[in-house]
Amino acid sequence: MSLSRVPVELLQEILAFALETHPHPSDVLTVNKAFLELGQPLLHARLRFHSINQLILFSNGTEPLACAPKSLCITLAGGSADFEIFKHLAAALERCRRSLRAADKRRARSGENVEVVNQVPLELLSLRLHSHTNNPHLGYIYEALSLANPRTFIWMGPDPEHHFSTAIVPSATYHLIRALSTWTAIEHITLTNLSFPSDELGLNTPFSRDAPLLPPLPSLRTLYIGQATLLPPSAVAAMLALPGQDNLTRVRLVDTYRHSIWGPRIRRRDIEDAVGALRSLSEEQQQELVERVRRVVSCEKKTERIMGGDNGDAQGMLD
């Protein structure tokens, strides 16, 4: 059957699959005019980048997008990334913002009321890549991520789950948390393979025992943290003590450690015990917070290590 006789809905499904799997998605759009007209909105709605070069080429584009992007995903094979990856991401999001602003100007000329777009609204912003401790451009993490306003954010390490590696280094985590504070629509956060800027021993940047893990995010509903080191249990307790966090109904800590992976995993009772160290709370408030920790927080063991720490524990919940 000729493609010209294929129903538009079916052709869109075919193009969506081709654009997702083709190593050079733009090649699909050059087949004919129909592929371009139907495929470009599909491509721009779900932006996917599998190489630095793809990200740079998109960032350098000057034409307006065919539609507002719904998701932006970067997946780098092996996690290899040059030091300017977040500079390129910032440029890509800036192109998206320019396109949205141009569309808003056209709507304003037709008499519609529009608001200035300062952040690109996204259903999903997903990263699978490494950061590097000696990267002099880590400040671009904040610059890039604060240009977006996602509902769901994922930053995972690119390595297999059984390979415990640190994809988000402590200095990158610092800039990431700063960027999170600018998001007003965020509902779901997933972070894996990370190390926090400090621990309770003060081995890295000073970290107050009462400092919350994340800034107040009233829209946040779920938080997943996996394969994390240097995570103070007190930071989780302090986060749950923040006012305006009523929407946060689930916090999953999977293979998370107070210090290194050679020590015991964090258990829920560690967070309950940390509540008592929050001196700003009254005894009654501390009891209420302990009850909330029991309702909201789950600590889990998922990945077995070869040796050390608490390998004797069965997989599953760690109360």
Backbone as a ProteinNet text record, in pm:
[ID]
protein_1_A
[PRIMARY]
MSLSRVPVELLQEILAFALETHPHPSDVLTVNKAFLELGQPLLHARLRFHSINQLILFSNGTEPLACAPKSLCITLAGGSADFEIFKHLAAALERCRRSLRAADKRRARSGENVEVVNQVPLELLSLRLHSHTNNPHLGYIYEALSLANPRTFIWMGPDPEHHFSTAIVPSATYHLIRALSTWTAIEHITLTNLSFPSDELGLNTPFSRDAPLLPPLPSLRTLYIGQATLLPPSAVAAMLALPGQDNLTRVRLVDTYRHSIWGPRIRRRDIEDAVGALRSLSEEQQQELVERVRRVVSCEKKTERIMGGDNGDAQGMLD
[TERTIARY]
84.6	0	88.2	53.4	124.9	102.6	208.9	196.9	95.6	70.6	-26.5	-167.9	-188.8	-322.1	-336.7	-228.8	-232.6	-305.8	-400.7	-469.1	-369.3	-401.6	-310.4	-275	-374.9	-349.3	-247.4	-258.5	-164	-25.9	-22.9	105.5	176.5	101	161.3	223	155.2	210.7	339.8	341.6	461.8	576.3	545.2	648.5	699.5	610.5	652.4	752.4	725.7	818	949.7	942.6	1064.1	1150.7	1087.8	1163.7	1230	1166.3	1221.4	1339.7	1338.9	1441.4	1550.5	1525.2	1622.8	1741.8	1865.2	1982.9	1992.5	1929.9	1928.5	1784.3	1705.6	1562.1	1529.3	1615.8	1586.4	1583.7	1655.5	1653.8	1513.8	1436.8	1300.9	1214.9	1237.9	1155.8	1184.9	1298.2	1334.7	1278.7	1203.2	1149.8	1056.1	960.8	869.4	801.4	718.9	654	558.8	486.9	392.4	464.9	580.6	659	705.1	742.5	788	673.3	559	446.5	390.3	387.6	335.2	441.8	565.5	670.9	734.5	741.4	808.9	741.1	606.5	543.7	569.4	575.1	604.4	746.7	838.7	978.6	998.5	934.6	953.1	875.3	767.2	690.8	768.7	845.8	923.1	1068.6	1140.7	1279.7	1367.7	1443.6	1533.3	1670.8	1771.8	1908.5	1993.1	2066.3	2149.9	2298.8	2330.4	2470.5	2483.2	2604.2	2631.5	2607	2646.9	2632.6	2486.1	2396.5	2254.1	2206	2249.2	2207.5	2258.9	2382.9	2441.4	2368.8	2342.6	2273.5	2135.4	2063.9	1932.4	1946.3	2043.2	2061.9	2093.1	2163.8	2202.8	2091.6	1982.2	1871.4	1806.4	1758.6	1696.8	1548.2	1499	1357.3	1272.5	1151.6	1062.9	1022.8	995.7	954.3	812.7	783.5	651.7	542.7	581.9	486	562.8	492.3	557.3	607.8	730.2	780.7	709.7	683.2	623.6	728.9	832.9	938.2	1072.2	1177.3	1314.3	1397.5	1459.4	1535.9	1674.9	1775.3	1912.9	1964.2	2002.4	2057.3	2187.6	2298.3	2429.1	2484.8	2518.2	2571.2	2696.1	2694.1	2808	2817.8	2726.3	2725.8	2832.5	2911.6	3019.1	2961.3	3018	2968.6	3085.1	3088.8	3193	3155	3249.2	3229.2	3123.6	3085.3	2991	2850.8	2820.3	2690.7	2576.6	2589.5	2479.8	2475.6	2586.1	2584.7	2502.7	2519.8	2442.6	2295	2268.1	2128.9	2063.5	2136.5	2082.3	2048.6	2135.2	2109.7	1987.1	1970	1853.3	1724.4	1725.1	1605.7	1580.5	1686.7	1669.6	1602.8	1639	1571.5	1422.7	1392.7	1251.6	1178.7	1243.7	1179.5	1155.8	1253.3	1235.3	1116.8	1104.2	994.6	859.3	852.8	728.1	692.2	792.5	766.6	718.7	776	732.2	587.1	550	411.8	317.6	362.6	280.4	260.3	362.8	348.3	243.3	242.3	141.5	1.4	-10.9	-140.8	-181.5	-83.9	-113.8	-162.7	-104.9	-148.2	-291.4	-335.4	-473.8	-571	-518.9	-606	-610.9	-536	-536.1	-447.2	-484.5	-401.1	-296.1	-170.7	-62.5	32.5	99.3	200.1	339.1	433.7	570.5	625.6	682.9	739	882.3	905.1	1040.7	1102.8	1018.1	1064.7	983.1	1046.9	981.4	902.7	770.1	692.7	709.8	738	758.4	685.4	632	578.2	691.9	802.1	914.9	1046	1140.6	1279.9	1363.9	1433.9	1504.5	1649.4	1741.1	1883.5	1939.4	2019.6	2096.7	2238.8	2318.3	2454.4	2533.5	2664.7	2754.4	2785	2812.1	2877.1	3018.4	3102.3	3242.5	3288.6	3360.2	3403.6	3490.8	3578.5	3673	3619.1	3488.6	3427.5	3415.5	3482.5	3474.9	3343.2	3257.1	3132.4	3008.2	3023	2907.8	2801.8	2841	2743.8	2634.5	2663.1	2561.5	2446.4	2466.3	2356	2239.6	2269.7	2163.6	2108.2	2195.6	2151.1	2059.2	2095.1	2015.4	1883.6	1889.7	1769.2	1669.6	1716.2	1623.1	1550	1589.3	1515.9	1392.8	1383.4	1269.7	1180.5	1059.8	968.1	891.5	957	896.6	800.6	709.9	625.3	698.4	774.6	852.8	997.4	1088.1	1231.1	1301.9	1386.7	1463.8	1608.9	1699.7	1842.5	1896.1	1930.9	1980.4	2119.6	2194	2321.5	2302	2393.5	2378.5	2422.4	2487.1	2538.5	2428.7	2448.7	2350.5	2327.7	2209.6	2173.4	2271.6	2326.3	2415.5	2552.6	2580	2708.2	2690.2	2736.7	2718.9	2821.2	2774.2	2862.1	2798.8	2879.3	2829.8	2822.5	2702	2681.5	2664.3	2604.7	2582.6	2677.5	2787.3	2889.9	2842.2	2903.1	2853.3	2839	2936.2	2927.2	2814.4	2785.4	2671.8	2540.3	2534.4	2413.1	2378.9	2480.9	2459.2	2385.8	2434.4	2371.8	2234.4	2219.3	2090.3	1983.9	2017.1	1920	1883.4	1979.4	1948.4	1846.1	1862.8	1770.4	1631.4	1625.5	1495.7	1410.2	1473.5	1399.5	1323.7	1355.8	1288.5	1166.8	1143.5	1037.1	906.9	803.9	674.7	574.7	606.7	512.4	557.1	674.1	731.6	645.3	618.8	538.8	616.1	707.4	778.4	927	1010.8	1156.1	1217.8	1303.3	1380.5	1527.5	1609.2	1752.7	1823.7	1915.2	1992.2	2140.4	2222	2367.4	2423.1	2395.8	2440.7	2507.3	2585.6	2649.2	2617.9	2583	2539.2	2658.1	2637.3	2749	2822.6	2763.5	2826.7	2768.8	2827.6	2771.6	2784.6	2736.9	2735.6	2874.6	2973.5	3109.3	3179.5	3115.8	3177.7	3297.1	3294.4	3407.5	3414.2	3301.6	3297.9	3252.8	3173.1	3121.5	3039.1	3050.5	2973.7	2824.9	2760.4	2617.6	2554.4	2465.7	2400.6	2314.8	2312.2	2230.5	2082.1	2042.3	1901.3	1866.3	1961.8	1935	1846.7	1738.5	1651.4	1717.3	1677.2	1731.5	1700.9	1576.8	1533.8	1468.4	1466.1	1395	1244.3	1164	1018.8	967.9	897	838.2	692.2	602.3	463.4	393.1	436	369.4	423.3	536.2	601.8	516.1	499	417.4	500.7	601	683.1	830.1	914.8	1059.8	1122.7	1205	1277.3	1426.3	1501.1	1646.1	1707.9	1792.4	1852.8	2003.7	2071.1	2216.5	2281.9	2255.5	2307.1	2399.6	2505.1	2598.8	2604.9	2659.1	2673.8	2539.6	2435.9	2301.8	2270.6	2264.4	2231.4	2083	2048.2	1906.1	1835.7	1910.3	1851	1799.9	1863	1818.9	1681.1	1654.3	1522.3	1418.1	1452.2	1359.3	1329.1	1433.2	1414.1	1329.2	1344	1261.9	1114.8	1084.7	945.4	887.2	973.5	926.3	892.7	930.8	904.8	755.1	708.1	565.9	536.4	410.6	369.3	407.3	439.5	479	368.4	245.3	135.3	115.1	154.1	133.8	235.8	343.7	447.5	399.7	360.7	301.3	390.5	502.3	588.2	733.2	820.8	965.1	1027.4	1089.1	1154.4	1305.1	1371.3	1516.8	1565.6	1624.8	1664.2	1816.6	1875.5	2021.6	2086.8	2047.3	2104.8	2189	2294	2393.2	2424.4	2440.2	2479.4	2621.9	2707.4	2846.7	2878.4	2960.1	2996.8	2916.2	2931.4	2856.9	2909	3019.6	3072.7	3012	2930	2859.9	2717.5	2638.5	2499.1	2412.1	2310.3	2212	2128.3	2072.8	1982.7	1853	1808	1681.1	1582.9	1457.3	1357.8	1376.3	1419	1437.8	1551.4	1647	1751.9	1691.3	1591.1	1524.7	1435.8	1368.9	1288.6	1376.8	1493.3	1585	1635	1651.4	1702.7	1602.9	1474.9	1373.3	1405	1455.2	1486.1	1595.2	1675.6	1783.8	1737.6	1612.3	1559.6	1513.1	1600.3	1575.7	1471.5	1441.9	1342.6	1200.6	1183.2	1050.5	1023.1	898.7	857.1	844.2	829.5	815.1	692	583.7	461.7	482.7	550.3	578	670	765.4	853.5	776.6	682.2	602.3	517.2	460.1	381.1	468.3	591.1	682.1	723.7	746.5	779.8	667	542.9	428.8	425.8	460.5	461.4	572.9	688.1	797.3	751.3	680	633	531	451.9	352.4	414.2	514	561	687.8	779.5	913	921.7	984.4	1022	1169.2	1241.8	1383	1396	1472	1473.2	1614.4	1631.8	1753.5	1717	1790.9	1760.6	1880	1996.9	2115	2211.8	2250.4	2343.4	2486.6	2566.6	2708.7	2783	2905.9	2987.1	3025.3	3055.9	3098.6	3076.9	3083.6	3082.5	2945	2941.7	2818.3	2714.4	2590.8	2479.3	2430.3	2524.4	2487.2	2399.3	2395.7	2314.4	2165.1	2124.7	1982.9	1919.4	1797	1721.9	1679.3	1656.5	1606.7	1467	1436.8	1305.7	1316.9	1212.8	1204	1306.2	1356.8	1450.1	1388	1320.9	1257.5	1354.1
-120	0	125.1	222.4	349.2	424.7	493	570.1	683	725.5	832.5	788.5	656.5	605.3	560.5	571.6	533.2	641.8	605.3	706.6	791	918.2	1011.7	963.9	913.7	868.7	755.9	662.2	550.5	598.3	690.5	743.2	817.3	886.5	954.5	855.9	742.1	638.6	582.1	560.9	508.7	608.6	735.5	838.7	853.2	845.3	856.4	747.1	625	513.2	535.2	579.3	599.9	710.1	818.3	929.7	891.8	804.2	763.5	669.6	587.5	483.3	515.9	609.9	640.7	715.7	677	746.2	892.3	924.7	1061.8	1098.8	1137.6	1160.3	1259.3	1359.6	1458.9	1397.5	1284.6	1218	1169.4	1130	1081.5	1192.6	1315.6	1427.9	1468.8	1424.5	1464.5	1370.9	1269.1	1172.7	1242.4	1318.3	1393.5	1502.5	1581.4	1694.2	1647.2	1537.1	1486.2	1443.1	1376.2	1334.5	1456.4	1563.2	1684.3	1749.2	1763.2	1832.9	1754.9	1621.7	1540.5	1509.6	1495	1449.9	1558.9	1680.6	1787	1818.5	1828.3	1847.8	1732.2	1609.5	1494.6	1503.8	1546.2	1556.3	1666.6	1779.7	1893.4	1876.7	1799.9	1779	1694.8	1600.5	1510.7	1515	1609.6	1629.6	1524.6	1453.2	1348.4	1369.1	1362.7	1381	1264.9	1203.6	1089.1	1117.1	1240.5	1278.9	1428.7	1470.8	1612.8	1687	1625.4	1691.7	1721.4	1626.9	1650.8	1771.2	1778.9	1888.6	2022.5	2024.6	2148	2191.8	2096.1	2130.8	2190	2130.4	2183.9	2323.2	2339.8	2467.7	2579.8	2546.4	2646.9	2679.9	2605.8	2631.2	2765.8	2827.8	2960.4	2960.7	2858.3	2854.9	2824.9	2880.3	2848.2	2701.9	2645.4	2505.9	2489.8	2369.3	2341.7	2341.1	2319	2319	2334.9	2358.1	2368.6	2231.4	2220.7	2089.9	2041.9	1911.6	1850.9	1783	1732.8	1665.3	1691.8	1683.7	1695.8	1592	1501.9	1392	1387.6	1375	1358.2	1225.8	1135.8	1006	987.3	987.5	974.6	835.3	766.4	630.7	630.1	546.4	540.9	659.8	754.3	871.1	973	946.9	1039.6	1175	1278.3	1412.6	1509.8	1604.7	1704.7	1802.5	1883.7	1969.7	2077.1	2099.2	2206	2153.4	2031.4	1970.9	2059.8	2117.2	2198.8	2337.3	2382.3	2504.4	2481.6	2363.5	2331.5	2310.4	2249.8	2232.4	2368.7	2460.7	2595.5	2659.9	2641.7	2699.1	2634.7	2502.2	2432.9	2485	2501.2	2552.3	2698.9	2772.9	2911.8	2918.9	2826.3	2822.3	2791.4	2696.9	2664.7	2787.1	2860.4	2978.1	3086	3107.4	3206.9	3170.3	3040.9	2996	3017.9	2987.6	3007.3	3155.3	3239.1	3382.7	3436.8	3386.3	3429.9	3390.1	3268	3223.8	3309	3347.1	3431.4	3570.5	3622.6	3753.4	3748.9	3638.6	3625.3	3618.9	3549	3541	3676.5	3750.4	3882.1	3977.4	3967.8	4055.4	4026.2	3902.4	3867.7	3900.5	3963	4008.6	3920.4	3809.4	3720.1	3775.9	3746.3	3782.2	3673.5	3711.2	3614.5	3663.3	3569.6	3601.7	3577	3654.2	3637.8	3503.6	3426.7	3296	3313.5	3288.6	3293.8	3155.2	3053.1	2915	2830.4	2730.3	2642.7	2535.4	2535.9	2431.7	2297.5	2193.1	2059.2	1957.2	1855.7	1743	1659.5	1649.6	1566.3	1629.3	1634.1	1668.8	1555.3	1485.3	1363.3	1367.4	1333.4	1328.4	1192.1	1134.9	1013.6	1039.7	1092.1	1132	1155.4	1161.7	1186.4	1335.2	1377.1	1505.4	1475.1	1578.1	1555.3	1657.4	1609.6	1695.1	1809.9	1783.4	1887.7	1968.7	1965.6	2042.9	2189.7	2281.6	2422.8	2489.9	2416.7	2476.6	2422.5	2371.2	2314.4	2420.2	2545.4	2651.8	2656.3	2600.4	2596.2	2501.8	2414.3	2327.4	2413.1	2511	2600.8	2683.6	2739.3	2825.1	2749.2	2623.4	2545.3	2500.8	2437	2377.8	2482.9	2600.8	2705.4	2767.6	2732.9	2777.4	2691.3	2578.2	2486.7	2492.3	2440.1	2426	2295	2182.4	2051.7	2004.2	1916.1	1846.8	1724.9	1657.5	1541.4	1563.8	1541.9	1555.1	1427	1378.6	1256.7	1284.2	1253.2	1251.1	1120.5	1031.5	899.5	878.9	791.5	752.9	663.7	667.8	588.2	443.3	409.2	273.2	176.8	46.1	-52.4	-40.5	-83.5	-66.3	-134.2	-249.7	-322.7	-256.3	-157.5	-87.3	41.8	42.2	159	264.7	371.3	480.1	612.8	718.6	851.4	933.9	952.5	1032.2	1179.4	1208	1346.6	1372.8	1437.5	1460.9	1569.4	1579.4	1673.9	1817.2	1866.5	2005	2020.8	1916	1921.1	1918	1839.3	1831.8	1968.6	2042.8	2177.3	2266.2	2269.9	2354.3	2300.2	2168.1	2106.9	2150.7	2145.1	2182.2	2330.1	2414.4	2555.8	2570.9	2493.2	2502.5	2453	2347.8	2294.4	2400.8	2492	2593.6	2689.3	2689.8	2780.8	2716	2586.4	2514	2523.6	2574.9	2592	2483.8	2403.5	2301	2159.6	2144.1	2011.6	1924.4	1801.7	1706.7	1579.5	1538.9	1411.7	1431.9	1391.5	1401.2	1263.6	1222.1	1098.7	1131.5	1101.7	1125.1	997.2	950	830.8	855.1	772.3	776.3	914.7	960	1093.5	1093.4	1197.9	1221.4	1363.9	1382.7	1514.2	1602.6	1734.9	1827.7	1811.2	1743.9	1735.8	1620	1591.3	1493.7	1548.8	1473.3	1522.6	1533.8	1472.5	1483.1	1606.9	1676.7	1795.1	1763.9	1647.5	1609	1693.1	1748.4	1832.1	1972.6	2035.4	2167.4	2160.6	2256.8	2251.6	2235.9	2151.2	2123.1	2121.8	2216.3	2224.6	2101.5	2055.1	1938.4	1965.8	2091.6	2126.2	2166	2159.9	2201.8	2098	2141.1	2045	1991.2	1871	1806.2	1886.7	1933.1	2014.4	2141.5	2246	2367.7	2343.7	2433.8	2414.8	2407.6	2300.5	2280.3	2240.6	2336.3	2306.7	2210.4	2205	2118.3	1975.6	1951.5	1820.4	1713.3	1599.6	1489.2	1366.5	1335.1	1216.8	1249.7	1185.5	1200.6	1062.6	1029	901.8	933.8	880.9	896.5	757.7	724.3	591.5	597.7	501.3	490.8	625.4	674.2	804.4	788.9	868.6	867.7	1006.6	1011.9	1136.2	1206.4	1126.7	1181.6	1182.6	1298.3	1302.3	1270.5	1174.5	1149.3	1273.4	1360.5	1482.6	1573.8	1566	1650	1607.8	1477.2	1427.5	1470.8	1456.8	1497.8	1647.2	1727.7	1872.6	1911.6	1839	1866.4	1842.5	1733.1	1700.8	1794.9	1865	1960.5	2096.2	2118.1	2247.9	2271.2	2392.1	2421.9	2422.3	2397.1	2402	2280.7	2168.3	2046.8	1940.5	1983.1	1889.1	1793.6	1834.1	1748.3	1634.9	1645.2	1542.3	1420.4	1316.4	1198.7	1075.1	1082	963.9	1003.6	954.3	970.9	832.4	789.3	657.4	675.6	613.9	615.5	473.6	450.2	316.2	309.1	221.7	208.9	345	408.8	538.3	523.4	604.8	587.6	722	716	834.9	876	776.6	804.7	735.2	631.3	563.9	435.4	370.9	247.4	131.7	151.9	43	43.4	140.8	144.4	95.6	103.2	57.5	154.4	97.9	182.2	258.8	369.8	447.1	370.1	364.3	301.4	408.7	373.7	472.9	517.8	429.1	469.9	571	572.3	675.2	814.4	822.4	950.7	986.9	885.7	910.8	962.9	901.5	946.2	1088.4	1122.5	1254.9	1365.3	1329.3	1429.2	1492.4	1412.8	1463.5	1568.8	1573.7	1672.6	1807	1814	1939.6	2026.6	2106.9	2181.6	2291.2	2327.7	2433.2	2383.8	2251.3	2193.6	2164.8	2184.1	2147.4	1995.6	1943.6	1799.5	1747.7	1823.5	1782.4	1783.7	1885.7	1892.8	1779.7	1743.9	1632.7	1502.2	1479.5	1357.3	1353.6	1467.5	1474	1447.2	1497.4	1475.7	1329.6	1264.2	1121.3	1042	1076.8	1007.6	1031.6	1151.8	1180.8	1102.6	1093.8	1014.3	870.8	814.9	676.5	659.7	765.2	758.3	777	863.9	910.9	841.1	811.5	766.8	614.7	563.6	421.8	413	329.5	304.7	159.9	139.3	7.8	-35.2	-165	-225.1	-290.2	-255.9	-309.2	-378.7	-314.3	-365.2	-428.1	-552.3	-623.8	-585.8	-563.5	-540.1	-672.4	-672.5	-794.4	-820	-713.8	-730.3	-600.8	-609.5	-491	-444.8	-353.9	-289	-385.4	-369.8	-449.4	-550.2	-623	-721.1	-832.5	-850.6	-958.9	-931.7	-806.7	-773.7	-825.1	-867.2	-911.2	-788.1	-810.6	-702	-662	-533.7	-484.8	-370.7	-355.1	-241	-250.4	-133	-122.4	-30	-89.2	-9.8	17.1
0	0	0	-82.8	-86	44.1	92.9	216.1	202.5	79.6	59.4	92.1	98.8	128.7	273.7	350.6	492.1	570.6	657.9	740.6	818.9	834.7	901.2	1041.2	1115.3	1253	1256.7	1162.3	1156.6	1114.2	1018.7	973.6	1086.7	1169.5	1284.3	1382.2	1402.1	1490.7	1432.3	1301.1	1235.1	1248.3	1224.5	1234.5	1377.7	1474.3	1614.3	1649.1	1603.6	1629.2	1556.4	1429.9	1351.6	1411.2	1454.1	1510.6	1642.4	1717.4	1846.8	1831.5	1726.5	1712.5	1610.9	1521.6	1416.7	1475.8	1438.9	1493	1448.5	1333.9	1283.9	1250.6	1352	1331.7	1220.7	1201.9	1098.7	959.5	941.7	810.9	775.2	877.7	853.5	794	838.4	794.6	650.6	594.4	458.6	352.5	394	295.9	198.5	250	164.3	247.6	185	251.7	360.9	335.1	435.3	561.3	545.5	661.9	741.9	672.2	739.8	817.5	753	816.1	934.5	922.6	1032.5	1137	1092.5	1182.8	1266.1	1212.7	1287.1	1421.1	1425.6	1557.4	1654	1600.6	1686.4	1741.2	1656.4	1696.6	1800.4	1778.7	1869.1	1999.6	1996.7	2119.7	2219.2	2168.9	2255.5	2210.6	2264	2224.6	2290.2	2207.7	2257.8	2197.2	2282.1	2235.3	2286.5	2192.2	2226.9	2204.6	2173.2	2156.8	2180.9	2213.6	2232.1	2101.1	1989	1860	1828.3	1858.2	1836.1	1916.6	2040.7	2128	2074.8	2027.9	1975.3	1848.3	1756.8	1632.2	1660.9	1756.8	1791.4	1853	1941.2	2009	1910.4	1803.4	1705.5	1606.6	1611.8	1520.4	1547.4	1442.9	1456.1	1422.6	1355.3	1319.2	1442.6	1450.1	1562.8	1559.5	1676.6	1684.4	1629.3	1581.2	1523.4	1629.9	1755.4	1866.4	1995.9	2103.1	2234.4	2276.8	2325.1	2369	2495.1	2500.2	2619.4	2705.8	2643	2718.7	2653.1	2734.5	2685.5	2758.3	2681.5	2740.5	2677.9	2762.1	2715.8	2770.8	2681	2719.2	2644.4	2715.9	2652.9	2678.3	2570.8	2581.1	2668.3	2771.5	2861	2953.1	2936.1	3022.8	2990.2	2881.9	2849.6	2812.7	2869.7	2842.1	2848.7	2754.3	2765.7	2876.8	2917.4	3033.7	3009.1	2884	2854.1	2823.7	2867.7	2838.1	2887.6	3005.9	3058.7	2994	2940.1	2860.2	2733.7	2672.2	2552.3	2586.4	2702.9	2745.1	2767	2827	2847.2	2713.5	2614.1	2481.9	2417.8	2437.4	2381.4	2444.7	2576.1	2643.9	2608.8	2585.6	2543.7	2406.9	2316.5	2186.9	2205	2294	2321.4	2375.8	2465	2524.3	2419.1	2332.2	2225.3	2137.3	2106.5	2021.7	2089.5	2219.9	2293.4	2301.6	2322.1	2329.8	2195.7	2085.5	1953.3	1929.2	1971.6	1956.7	2041.2	2160.6	2247.6	2187.5	2120.3	2056.6	1946.3	1871.3	1765.6	1826.7	1938.8	2005.1	2062.2	2114.5	2171.5	2063.7	1943.8	1835	1792.6	1820.1	1785.6	1898.8	2005	2112.3	2234.8	2236.4	2352.5	2462.7	2586.5	2701.3	2723.3	2723.9	2741.5	2850	2915.8	3016.1	2956.8	3002.8	2954.9	3001.8	2910.3	2942.6	2991.4	3119.4	3174.3	3186	3201.8	3208.9	3110.9	3054.6	2958	3033.8	3025.7	3094.7	3023.9	3100.7	3045.9	3131.7	3066.1	3141.3	3199.7	3124.4	3167.6	3124.8	3218.5	3190.6	3245.8	3156.6	3196.8	3149.9	3240.9	3210.5	3249.7	3160.4	3193.8	3149.4	3242.1	3209	3337	3320.6	3432.8	3446.7	3567.5	3591.8	3641.4	3647.5	3681.5	3785.2	3885.3	3995.2	3947	3850.4	3806.3	3688.8	3667.9	3559.7	3602.1	3532.6	3572.5	3533.7	3462.6	3412.1	3482.7	3604.7	3673.7	3706.8	3709.6	3733.8	3629.1	3511	3406	3441.7	3540.4	3582.9	3629.4	3714	3760.8	3645.7	3566	3455.8	3360.5	3330	3235.8	3298	3414.2	3471.8	3517.1	3553.8	3595.6	3477	3354.1	3235.5	3210	3279.2	3262.4	3386.1	3370.8	3483.5	3463.8	3493.7	3464.2	3572.4	3532.9	3630.9	3686.6	3601.1	3643.4	3604	3699.1	3671.8	3711.3	3620.9	3644.6	3608.1	3700.2	3667.1	3722.5	3632.3	3668.8	3611.6	3676.3	3619.9	3498.6	3404.3	3282.3	3295.9	3407.7	3424.8	3466.4	3446.1	3492.8	3643.2	3688.8	3829.8	3925	3883.7	3974.4	3985.8	3900.7	3904	3983.7	4106.2	4193.7	4153.3	4093.3	4050.9	4090.1	4091.7	4124.8	3997.6	3948.3	3827.4	3861.1	3978.8	4021.3	4137.8	4109.7	4211.9	4308.8	4429.2	4530.2	4481	4406.1	4358.7	4257.4	4180.2	4087	4164.1	4271	4353.2	4410.4	4450.3	4506	4405	4280.6	4178	4138.8	4141.9	4110.9	4211.8	4339.7	4443.1	4432.5	4395.9	4372.2	4260.3	4154.1	4040.2	4078.7	4160.6	4202.1	4269.9	4339.5	4414.5	4323.4	4193.4	4099.6	4034.1	4059.1	3989.9	4069	4005.3	4070.8	4032.8	3930.6	3884.2	3918.3	3979	3998.5	4090.1	4045.4	4123	4157	4069.1	4089.6	4059.7	4153.7	4136.2	4158.6	4064.9	4078.1	4058.7	4159.8	4153.6	4194.8	4112.6	4148.8	4120.4	4184.4	4163.8	4195.2	4318.1	4354.6	4491.3	4511.3	4640.2	4681.3	4807.5	4853	4888.4	4891.6	4909.8	5040.6	5137	5267.2	5345.6	5456.3	5548.7	5690.4	5787.3	5924.4	5986	5922.1	5973.6	5920.9	5825.1	5768.4	5681.1	5614.6	5530.9	5403.8	5362.6	5243.7	5284	5199.6	5232.2	5360.7	5451.2	5576.6	5551	5628.8	5612.1	5749.9	5773.2	5903.1	5927.2	6050.6	6083.6	6063.1	6072.1	6055.7	5913.1	5820.1	5683	5613	5547.1	5477.1	5350.9	5314	5194.3	5069.6	5056	4943	4994.3	4914.5	4953.9	4952.2	5007.9	5003.7	4859.8	4829	4695.9	4716.6	4726.4	4761.3	4666.4	4540.5	4443.1	4443.3	4511.8	4507.1	4572.7	4501.8	4552.5	4586	4503.6	4530.4	4509.4	4589.7	4579.2	4589	4489.2	4488	4483	4579.8	4581.3	4590.2	4494.6	4490.9	4476.7	4537	4530.9	4562	4682.5	4724.3	4844	4846.7	4959.1	5022	5145.5	5220.8	5241.1	5265.3	5286.7	5436.7	5500.2	5643.2	5665	5747.2	5777.5	5830.6	5901.7	5955.2	5843.9	5724.4	5612.7	5563.5	5567	5526.4	5629.2	5757.4	5863.3	5854.8	5832.8	5825.1	5704.7	5594.9	5476	5505.7	5573.5	5605	5709.9	5781.7	5882.4	5822	5696.1	5634.2	5617.6	5639.9	5614.8	5465	5431.6	5291.7	5210.6	5275.8	5205.5	5211.4	5222.4	5243.8	5126.7	5005.9	4888.3	4881.1	4957.8	4954.3	5032.6	4959.5	5022.4	5017.6	4944.4	4939.3	4916.2	5003.1	4989.3	4994.4	4884.5	4879	4878.2	4974	4981.5	4957.4	4842	4799.6	4790.4	4871.2	4874.9	4899.2	5007.2	5043	5169.2	5178.2	5284.5	5349.8	5482.9	5557.9	5521.9	5499.8	5464.4	5331.9	5332.5	5208.5	5192.5	5076.6	5050.4	5134.6	5205.3	5287.3	5427.3	5456.1	5583.4	5567.4	5672.8	5666.4	5585	5522.3	5453.2	5555	5508.8	5593.9	5612.9	5736.9	5771.6	5817.4	5816.8	5855	5999	6084.3	6223.9	6237.9	6143.2	6146.6	6127.9	6041.1	6016.6	6135.1	6192.4	6312	6425.3	6442.5	6548	6521	6392.1	6356.9	6390	6400.5	6434.3	6569.6	6661.2	6794.6	6795.3	6687	6679.9	6625.5	6580.6	6527.1	6643.7	6692.8	6815.9	6799.1	6676.8	6654.4	6678	6692.8	6710.6	6857	6896.2	7030.8	7039.1	7159.1	7176.5	7102.7	7106.9	7036.5	6885.8	6836.3	6692	6648.1	6732.7	6699.5	6688.8	6778.5	6773.3	6646.3	6610.8	6487.8	6365.6	6369.3	6256.8	6246.8	6361.9	6359.8	6294.8	6327.3	6266.3	6115.4	6074.5	5930.8	5860.8	5923	5866.5	5844	5941.9	5930	5817.1	5791.4	5684.5	5546	5537.7	5406.7	5359.5	5451.3	5412.5	5409	5304.3	5300	5264.2	5337.7	5310.7	5263.6	5155.7	5092.8	5055.3	5054.6	5000.2	4867.6	4763.5	4630.5	4567.3	4575	4505.3	4603.8	4580.3	4667.8	4634.3	4737.2	4717.3	4731.3	4683.8	4693.6	4838.7	4912.4	5050.1	5126.3	5260.6	5345	5384.6	5486.3	5526.4	5578.2	5532.1	5583.2	5479.9	5422.6	5320.7	5372.3	5503.6	5559	5551	5528.3	5522.4	5395.3	5407.9	5289.9	5210	5082.5	4999.1	5043.1	5030.8	5070.1	5168.4	5249.8	5341.1	5453.7	5492	5604.2	5707.4	5803.3	5909	6022.7
[MASK]
+++++++++++++++++++++++++++++++++++++++++++++++++++++++++++++++++++++++++++++++++++++++++++++++++++++++++++++++++++++++++++++++++++++++++++++++++++++++++++++++++++++++++++++++++++++++++++++++++++++++++++++++++++++++++++++++++++++++++++++++++++++++++++++++++++++++++++++++++++++++++++++++++++++++++++++++++++++++++++++++

